[in-house]
Amino acid sequence: MKTYAVVMAAGKGTRMKSDKPKVVHEVLYKPMINHIVDELKQVGVDEIYVIVGHKAEEVEKLLDGVNIIYQKEQLGTGHALMQCKDALAGKAGTTVVLNGDAPLITSETLKDLIAYHNDNQLKGTIMTCDCDLDKKFGRVIRNNDQVTGIVEFKDCTPEQVQISEMNCGEYCFDNIAVFEALEKVTNDNAQNEYYITDVIEIMNNDKLKVGGYKIADLAEVGGINDRVELAEATKSLQLKINKQHLLNGVNIIDINNTYIGVDVTIGADTTIEPGCIIKGKSSIGSNCHIGPYCEFDNVEIKDNVEIKFSVISDSIIENGVDIGPFARLRTNCHILEDAHMGNFVEMKKAVFGKGSKASHLTYVGDATVGSNVNMGCGTITSNYDGKNKFQTIIGDNAFIGCNSNLVAPVTVGANAYVAAGSTITDQVEDSAFAIARARQVNKDGYAKVLEEKRNQKGK
């Protein structure tokens, strides 16, 4: 039997005070909608449908491997699900219905919801949670195990307000039964909208079995409607992720001031200092020392690496590398084993060889640097002519003196030596010594003449 998922992501999110659709706002560096879709993919549902409306193109561009359904008018949750009729009606299977603004739901909870629904042979299942009575959520009305209805808070009697079990807004349905019930949903209410909650009453009228699956943590399904709730969800997820890394053997010095994305992996005995931001599909190996105040995005870091006060994106760092402080790597850098990058070193689209060193104030762009190369302070690969980028190649064991400019395209051979202050425009052969600078001229006693001239000007 197939399992389908429908994610309602068409709303504008007026209370966010934003030009962006609500579901593209990020929780811990990842859009809400991507949190939900990725969890559904982990569940292994057969088909995912995302209902889009307000600024649909901004939501669509974030998604792949899903089916897009358009809701031109937002006329309620029932109306949103109706938009999937052509794609899903008549198909046997189970359909999970989720809100696009509840990004903290986990694949484990979704698997349990689906299993509960199928094992009990239900036609409809509501996800519920026990909450404080002052919460203004819809109350779940039961007759033993049968859920007979959902009453909105504003419509509750005094007795119903005392019910602690509340509707979380996530559902699981028999796919054929839910679309048959949707045909009977009307907009006969004050808002003139079609509500998915009416499906529960309709299924009861049709003598169908409807249940409630109760979860322990409301935070998983709490909807985000404004920036305060966005910040609260981010903090909740931050602490949850950090605590899990601690349990896995990672040493996080300050869990409140360390920000690790949901897709990040970190090996045991690695220490993360305060102020670090680690996001994207980054991975960090074992026995590393990171921080403080590093920012990584889609970075693969192997074992026994030390990085301080540095910004790195879309790069690979091999075992035993030492980086920082204040280094920057971007756009497909590959730093090989035991290399060293010191303070104020930047690399872009560079391969930096095993055991090579750039200790300070160096730029390496569009370059391949061999092993055991020394790049002196102030060395620059001049890779851009104002229109095009060009490659620099440096062979193994080369020595590049301080304040050297390597004007690409250019090759410095293995075991070559470039004198400090040189501007290299032509190939340097293997084992050659290259010097390209003006000859020094000393004028004896002329400093005294210059001083006298300065004194005359000062009068």
DALIN-V807271 format. One record per residue. RES is the residue in one small letter. PHI is phi in degrees with one decimal (* if undefined). PSI is psi as a letter, one per 40 degrees, with the letter a starting at -180 (999 if undefined). OMEGA is omega in whole degrees, 0 to 359 (* if undefined). Layout:
((RES	PHI	PSI	OMEGA) (RES	PHI	PSI	OMEGA))
This chain:
((m	*	h	183) (k	-80.9	i	175) (t	-119.3	h	180) (y	-115.5	i	175) (a	-135.6	h	176) (v	-122.4	h	179) (v	-113.3	h	181) (m	-85.7	h	186) (a	-136.0	f	186) (a	-95.1	e	188) (g	-72.0	i	180) (k	-82.3	d	184) (g	77.1	f	186) (t	-56.7	d	184) (r	-71.6	e	175) (m	-73.1	e	182) (k	54.4	f	187) (s	-143.5	i	173) (d	-78.7	e	183) (k	-89.0	i	172) (p	-58.9	i	185) (k	-57.5	d	190) (v	-75.2	e	176) (v	-91.4	e	176) (h	-65.8	i	189) (e	-93.8	h	169) (v	-112.8	h	183) (l	54.3	f	171) (y	70.9	e	179) (k	-138.3	h	181) (p	-56.9	i	180) (m	-50.2	d	185) (i	-63.0	d	179) (n	-72.0	d	173) (h	-55.1	d	186) (i	-69.4	d	182) (v	-62.2	d	180) (d	-65.0	d	177) (e	-66.2	d	177) (l	-63.7	d	178) (k	-64.9	d	177) (q	-67.8	d	176) (v	-65.4	d	180) (g	90.0	f	176) (v	-63.7	i	186) (d	-75.9	d	181) (e	-141.3	h	178) (i	-113.9	h	177) (y	-117.3	h	178) (v	-113.7	h	181) (i	-89.9	h	183) (v	-118.6	i	180) (g	-149.5	c	182) (h	-61.8	h	181) (k	47.0	f	186) (a	-55.3	d	184) (e	-63.2	d	180) (e	-70.9	d	176) (v	-78.0	d	183) (e	-56.2	d	186) (k	-68.1	e	178) (l	-87.3	e	193) (l	-115.9	i	168) (d	-143.1	i	180) (g	73.3	f	178) (v	-131.1	i	175) (n	-100.1	h	182) (i	-99.2	h	177) (i	-119.5	h	184) (y	-99.4	h	173) (q	-117.0	g	186) (k	-67.3	d	175) (e	-115.9	h	178) (q	-93.6	g	185) (l	-118.0	f	176) (g	106.8	i	184) (t	-67.5	d	177) (g	-66.0	d	177) (h	-62.4	d	179) (a	-60.6	d	180) (l	-65.5	d	177) (m	-59.6	d	182) (q	-66.3	e	179) (c	-90.8	e	186) (k	-57.3	d	183) (d	-63.2	d	183) (a	-84.3	d	191) (l	-121.0	d	186) (a	-56.7	h	178) (g	90.4	e	179) (k	-86.3	h	175) (a	-74.3	i	178) (g	145.2	a	181) (t	-115.7	h	181) (t	-120.7	h	174) (v	-94.5	h	180) (v	-117.8	h	184) (l	-126.3	i	174) (n	-89.3	h	182) (g	-73.3	e	181) (d	-106.0	f	178) (a	-121.9	g	192) (p	-79.3	e	185) (l	-91.8	e	178) (i	-65.3	i	186) (t	-108.3	i	178) (s	-63.3	d	179) (e	-63.3	d	179) (t	-64.2	d	180) (l	-65.6	d	177) (k	-61.4	d	180) (d	-65.9	d	178) (l	-60.7	d	181) (i	-64.0	d	180) (a	-63.4	d	179) (y	-60.4	d	181) (h	-61.0	d	184) (n	-73.2	d	183) (d	-63.8	d	181) (n	-94.7	e	177) (q	51.8	f	181) (l	-89.3	i	172) (k	-93.2	d	176) (g	-146.8	h	178) (t	-134.8	h	177) (i	-102.0	h	171) (m	-81.3	h	184) (t	-127.5	i	178) (c	-156.2	i	173) (d	-78.8	h	185) (c	-132.8	i	173) (d	-61.3	i	186) (l	-67.5	e	179) (d	-82.1	e	177) (k	-69.1	h	185) (k	-94.3	f	177) (f	-98.3	i	176) (g	-64.2	h	180) (r	-87.3	i	180) (v	-92.5	h	180) (i	-100.1	h	183) (r	-122.9	i	164) (n	-124.7	g	191) (n	59.9	b	182) (d	-82.2	e	181) (q	-81.7	h	172) (v	-83.0	h	185) (t	-97.7	e	179) (g	179.1	i	174) (i	-126.9	h	181) (v	-110.7	h	178) (e	-62.7	i	186) (f	-54.0	d	184) (k	-67.4	e	181) (d	-101.6	e	185) (c	-72.5	i	168) (t	-75.3	i	177) (p	-54.2	d	179) (e	-69.2	d	181) (q	-69.8	d	177) (v	-60.4	d	181) (q	-80.3	e	177) (i	-77.1	h	183) (s	-87.8	e	181) (e	-81.2	h	187) (m	-125.0	i	181) (n	-78.8	h	180) (c	-83.9	e	179) (g	90.0	e	177) (e	-116.1	i	189) (y	-138.8	i	171) (c	-136.5	h	185) (f	-132.2	i	160) (d	-66.6	h	191) (n	-63.3	d	180) (i	-66.5	d	183) (a	-64.7	d	184) (v	-69.5	d	180) (f	-75.1	d	172) (e	-66.9	d	179) (a	-68.1	d	180) (l	-61.1	d	178) (e	-62.6	d	183) (k	-99.4	e	180) (v	-74.7	h	179) (t	-118.0	i	176) (n	-106.2	f	181) (d	-81.8	g	179) (n	-153.0	i	186) (a	-61.9	d	182) (q	-92.0	e	183) (n	54.2	f	179) (e	-119.5	i	179) (y	-101.7	h	187) (y	-105.9	h	178) (i	-68.1	d	179) (t	-64.0	d	178) (d	-65.5	d	179) (v	-59.5	d	182) (i	-63.9	d	178) (e	-63.9	d	180) (i	-63.8	d	178) (m	-62.9	d	176) (n	-64.3	d	179) (n	-62.3	d	179) (d	-89.2	e	177) (k	62.9	f	178) (l	-95.3	i	184) (k	-83.1	h	181) (v	-126.1	h	182) (g	-127.0	i	177) (g	-128.5	h	177) (y	-103.5	h	186) (k	-92.9	h	176) (i	-104.4	i	185) (a	-88.5	d	190) (d	-120.1	h	179) (l	-62.4	d	183) (a	-57.8	d	180) (e	-62.9	d	188) (v	-120.2	e	179) (g	-64.9	h	180) (g	-73.3	i	179) (i	-104.0	h	183) (n	-118.0	e	180) (d	-147.9	i	185) (r	-68.5	d	178) (v	-64.4	d	179) (e	-66.2	d	176) (l	-63.2	d	179) (a	-65.3	d	180) (e	-65.9	d	178) (a	-65.3	d	178) (t	-62.0	d	180) (k	-64.1	d	180) (s	-60.9	d	180) (l	-68.8	d	178) (q	-55.7	d	183) (l	-68.2	d	179) (k	-62.1	d	180) (i	-64.9	d	182) (n	-62.2	d	180) (k	-65.5	d	177) (q	-66.1	d	176) (h	-63.4	d	176) (l	-58.6	d	180) (l	-66.0	d	179) (n	-87.9	e	175) (g	100.7	e	177) (v	-88.3	i	179) (n	-99.4	h	178) (i	-105.9	h	188) (i	-66.1	d	183) (d	-140.2	h	185) (i	-69.4	e	180) (n	-81.5	e	183) (n	-123.9	f	174) (t	-130.5	h	189) (y	-121.9	h	185) (i	-122.2	h	182) (g	-69.4	i	186) (v	-69.1	d	183) (d	-98.0	e	183) (v	-88.5	i	173) (t	-118.6	i	182) (i	-138.3	h	180) (g	-79.6	i	181) (a	-66.5	i	178) (d	65.8	e	170) (t	-89.9	h	179) (t	-107.3	h	177) (i	-114.3	h	180) (e	-81.0	i	182) (p	-61.4	i	174) (g	86.5	e	182) (c	-80.4	i	173) (i	-121.5	h	183) (i	-126.6	h	189) (k	-138.3	a	184) (g	66.5	a	178) (k	-95.1	f	180) (s	-80.9	i	174) (s	-136.8	i	179) (i	-128.2	h	182) (g	-78.1	a	182) (s	-92.1	i	174) (n	57.5	f	176) (c	-97.5	i	174) (h	-127.0	h	186) (i	-117.7	h	170) (g	108.6	a	2) (p	-79.9	i	172) (y	56.4	f	170) (c	-96.0	i	173) (e	-129.1	h	180) (f	-121.4	h	177) (d	-139.4	h	181) (n	54.9	f	182) (v	-116.4	h	174) (e	-107.8	h	182) (i	-116.0	h	182) (k	-83.7	a	187) (d	-87.9	i	172) (n	56.9	f	180) (v	-104.4	i	174) (e	-122.7	h	181) (i	-136.6	h	182) (k	-132.1	h	171) (f	48.2	f	186) (s	-133.8	i	180) (v	-117.9	h	186) (i	-135.7	h	177) (s	-139.8	i	171) (d	49.8	f	185) (s	-142.9	i	179) (i	-120.5	h	180) (i	-118.6	h	184) (e	-83.6	i	185) (n	-57.6	i	169) (g	74.1	e	181) (v	-79.0	i	178) (d	-124.1	h	185) (i	-129.5	h	172) (g	99.5	i	7) (p	-79.9	i	172) (f	63.8	f	173) (a	-104.9	i	177) (r	-136.6	h	175) (l	-125.4	h	182) (r	-151.1	i	170) (t	55.4	g	168) (n	65.2	f	169) (c	-87.0	i	176) (h	-133.5	h	183) (i	-102.3	h	187) (l	-83.8	i	191) (e	-52.2	h	171) (d	62.2	e	175) (a	-75.1	i	181) (h	-132.3	h	172) (m	-122.5	h	183) (g	-93.7	a	187) (n	-75.5	i	177) (f	57.2	f	173) (v	-113.0	h	177) (e	-122.4	h	175) (m	-133.6	i	179) (k	-145.4	h	182) (k	47.8	f	185) (a	-127.7	i	166) (v	-104.3	h	184) (f	-117.3	h	196) (g	-71.9	i	181) (k	-57.7	h	177) (g	72.6	e	180) (s	-77.9	i	185) (k	-134.2	h	167) (a	-133.5	g	195) (s	-78.9	d	181) (h	-168.4	i	169) (l	52.6	f	184) (t	-134.2	i	173) (y	-119.7	h	178) (v	-126.2	h	181) (g	-128.7	h	180) (d	51.8	f	188) (a	-140.0	i	170) (t	-121.3	h	183) (v	-111.9	h	182) (g	-72.0	a	182) (s	-84.7	i	176) (n	54.4	f	176) (v	-92.0	h	172) (n	-108.1	h	176) (m	-109.9	h	186) (g	-68.4	i	181) (c	-54.8	h	177) (g	85.9	e	178) (t	-72.5	h	181) (i	-133.8	h	167) (t	-88.7	h	182) (s	-84.1	g	193) (n	-98.7	e	190) (y	-128.0	h	180) (d	-101.9	e	183) (g	99.8	e	180) (k	-135.5	d	185) (n	-123.6	i	175) (k	-101.5	i	183) (f	-130.6	i	186) (q	-92.3	i	169) (t	-117.1	h	178) (i	-123.0	h	179) (i	-124.1	h	183) (g	-77.9	i	181) (d	-59.2	i	172) (n	64.1	e	176) (a	-73.8	i	177) (f	-123.9	h	180) (i	-108.8	h	183) (g	-70.1	i	183) (c	-59.7	i	175) (n	56.3	f	176) (s	-98.1	i	174) (n	-110.8	h	177) (l	-104.0	h	188) (v	-87.3	h	184) (a	-75.9	i	1) (p	-77.9	h	182) (v	-156.1	i	178) (t	-126.0	h	171) (v	-111.3	h	188) (g	-72.5	i	178) (a	-62.8	i	178) (n	62.0	e	178) (a	-78.8	i	182) (y	-132.7	h	177) (v	-107.4	h	183) (a	-68.9	i	179) (a	-56.3	i	177) (g	80.4	e	183) (s	-85.0	i	168) (t	-111.7	h	188) (i	-97.9	h	180) (t	-116.0	e	181) (d	-120.0	i	182) (q	-60.2	h	173) (v	-107.6	h	185) (e	-70.2	i	176) (d	-53.1	h	176) (s	63.8	e	179) (a	-85.7	i	173) (f	-108.1	h	181) (a	-117.1	h	174) (i	-134.8	h	184) (a	-142.1	g	180) (r	-157.2	i	180) (a	-67.5	i	179) (r	-69.6	h	179) (q	-73.4	h	177) (v	-121.6	h	177) (n	-106.1	h	177) (k	-111.2	h	185) (d	-59.7	h	176) (g	77.0	e	186) (y	-72.6	d	178) (a	-60.6	d	179) (k	-67.7	d	177) (v	-62.3	d	180) (l	-63.3	d	179) (e	-62.8	d	178) (e	-63.7	d	178) (k	-64.5	d	179) (r	-65.1	d	180) (n	-64.7	d	178) (q	-63.5	d	180) (k	-68.2	d	182) (g	-77.9	e	181) (k	-82.3	999	*))
